[in-house]
């Protein structure tokens, strides 16, 4: 008898739960604000210049390594490939540029120029907007001058 | 006595089941007659997204309405708003309904009622408050979600 009553109760409860189920539920996501505040202008600084002397076919040559530091944590565009290197006022493509370190918001690059002669003058022009951050702040023009000796 | 109880329970059961199948029949008929299907109408009118690029407080407005053009909602609905972005030391926001500040609990508002049959328009304002930080940098989005559901009878 009890079993029958329990069975019937279960049937009723399941029927009632089916009846109460339907309900409209919806949601909408809205983007209120995009905050892009960055008051810091990307900075490019000269860190150090090293030169190494070596002999080749009785001639003395120099390899010069110039390290530059970029200070910016939100880089949107990096155009370091657009730098210009001049040797004795003549533009040259005979150089290498490589990233050698990354620490928090700092990137360190090395520019290597080989087979230079004594007293040759190097000029590296890093144009304006070489580094642009996410808030569209652009780096200023930097010029590095160095004489091999 | 036992038999009588069983017969009573069975009669009640048959009535329940017959009610259930009867209501199911009506709902099928309603689906066929499209004009009789009751659907909720909720319109959200949003402002343009705020593009914030400097430390300056900003205002964002939006409306929650229970009508769209000439159609008015026919079901009582409830809704609440939840901010998906957390407040921080540098970014805070306040929400106002008809000019009165609403308290947020765990980034959520209380539930609000959207009436049926009479036009209703709830006007909201969000105030985004920014505080300068030493890094001079904030890169974040402020998002919210509006949840609405049919009010239980």
Interface residues (C-beta under 8 A of the other chain):
Chain A: X1 X4 X5 X8 X11 X12 X15 X18 X19 X23 X24 X25 X26 X27 X28 X29 X30 X31 X32 X33 X34 X35 X36 X37 X38 X39 X40 X73 X74 X134 X135
Chain B: X2 X5 X6 X9 X10 X13 X16 X17 X20 X23 X39 X40 X42 X44 X46 X49 X50 X51 X52 X53 X54 X55 X58 X60 X62 X75 X77 X84 X91 X93 X126 X128 X130 X135 X136 X137 X138 X139 X140 X141 X142 X143 X144 X145 X146 X147 X148 X149 X150 X152
